[in-house]
């Protein structure tokens, strides 16, 4: 927000994570919370490279987990579509008594410099 910025400007990303309802997935809250690692291109600035969420108190849940952060383009950024590569780490379980796994999911975040 906004989807396009000028060189030197900032934008705010809103990223949502949801368990897959098709596999009856749910969050495993007895393990570490969700972490989003950001790897911005050279010259780009992010608030933090690692953003962590705390888990709810109950052992399992299915809520949407949201992370928000700002990125700032370098003053000399070219007019182009830019990828902010990232990955998420989280614990999730399949079905009611299914297997619980620690997952690493790649995330591509895009922003246009005009």
C-alpha positions as CSV (number, residue, x, y, z in Angstrom):
1,X,0.0,0.0,0.0
2,X,0.3,1.8,-2.3
3,X,1.2,-0.7,-5.1
4,X,3.5,1.8,-6.8
5,X,5.9,4.3,-5.3
6,X,8.5,6.8,-6.5
7,X,12.2,6.5,-5.7
8,X,12.9,7.2,-2.1
9,X,9.3,6.6,-1.0
10,X,7.9,3.9,1.3
11,X,5.1,1.3,1.0
12,X,3.5,-0.9,3.6
13,X,3.0,-4.6,2.9
14,X,0.1,-6.6,4.5
15,X,0.8,-10.3,4.4
16,X,-1.8,-12.9,5.5
17,X,-1.2,-16.6,6.2
18,X,-4.1,-19.1,6.4
19,X,-4.1,-22.8,7.1
20,X,-5.4,-24.9,4.1
21,X,-9.0,-25.9,4.8
22,X,-8.9,-28.6,2.1
23,X,-6.4,-30.6,4.3
24,X,-8.2,-29.5,7.6
25,X,-4.9,-27.9,8.5
26,X,-4.5,-25.9,11.7
27,X,-1.7,-24.0,13.5
28,X,0.3,-25.8,16.1
29,X,0.5,-23.2,18.9
30,X,2.6,-25.4,21.2
31,X,5.7,-24.7,19.1
32,X,7.4,-21.4,18.0
33,X,5.3,-18.7,16.4
34,X,5.3,-17.8,12.7
35,X,8.4,-15.9,11.5
36,X,8.7,-13.9,8.2
37,X,12.3,-13.4,7.0
38,X,12.8,-10.5,4.5
39,X,15.7,-10.3,2.0
40,X,15.3,-6.9,0.4
41,X,17.4,-6.0,-2.7
42,X,20.5,-3.9,-2.2
43,X,19.6,-0.3,-1.2
44,X,16.1,-1.1,-0.1
45,X,15.3,-0.6,3.6
46,X,12.9,-2.7,5.8
47,X,11.8,-2.1,9.4
48,X,13.2,-5.5,10.4
49,X,14.5,-8.4,8.4
50,X,12.8,-10.9,10.8
51,X,9.2,-10.4,12.0
52,X,7.7,-12.8,14.5
53,X,4.2,-13.4,15.7
54,X,3.2,-14.8,19.1
55,X,0.9,-17.8,19.2
56,X,-2.5,-17.7,20.8
57,X,-2.8,-19.5,24.1
58,X,-4.9,-22.5,22.9
59,X,-2.9,-25.5,21.6
60,X,-4.3,-25.3,18.1
61,X,-6.2,-22.6,16.1
62,X,-7.2,-21.7,12.5
63,X,-7.2,-17.9,12.4
64,X,-5.6,-15.8,9.7
65,X,-2.2,-14.6,10.8
66,X,-1.2,-11.1,9.6
67,X,2.1,-9.4,9.3
68,X,2.6,-5.8,8.3
69,X,5.8,-3.9,7.6
70,X,7.2,-1.0,5.6
71,X,9.8,-1.0,2.8
72,X,11.6,2.1,1.5
73,X,13.0,2.4,-2.0
74,X,16.4,3.8,-2.6
75,X,16.5,7.4,-3.8
76,X,18.0,6.2,-7.0
77,X,15.7,3.3,-7.6
78,X,14.9,2.5,-11.3
79,X,11.4,2.6,-12.7
80,X,10.6,-1.2,-12.6
81,X,8.7,-3.9,-10.8
82,X,10.8,-5.0,-7.8
83,X,10.6,-8.3,-5.9
84,X,11.2,-8.3,-2.2
85,X,12.0,-12.0,-1.6
86,X,11.0,-13.5,1.8
87,X,10.2,-16.8,3.4
88,X,7.9,-17.8,6.3
89,X,8.7,-20.4,9.0
90,X,5.8,-21.9,10.9
91,X,4.4,-25.1,12.5
92,X,1.2,-26.5,11.0
93,X,-0.8,-29.7,11.5
94,X,-2.9,-31.6,9.0
95,X,-6.4,-33.0,10.0
96,X,-7.6,-33.4,13.6
97,X,-4.9,-35.9,14.7
98,X,-2.6,-35.5,11.7
99,X,1.1,-35.0,11.3
100,X,2.5,-31.7,12.6
101,X,5.3,-30.2,10.5
102,X,7.7,-27.3,10.6
103,X,7.4,-25.6,7.2
104,X,9.4,-23.1,5.2
105,X,7.4,-21.3,2.6
106,X,8.8,-19.0,0.0
107,X,7.0,-15.7,-0.4
108,X,7.4,-13.2,-3.3
109,X,6.4,-9.7,-2.5
110,X,6.2,-7.2,-5.5
111,X,6.2,-3.5,-5.7
112,X,6.4,-1.1,-8.7
113,X,8.7,1.9,-8.8
114,X,7.4,4.6,-11.2
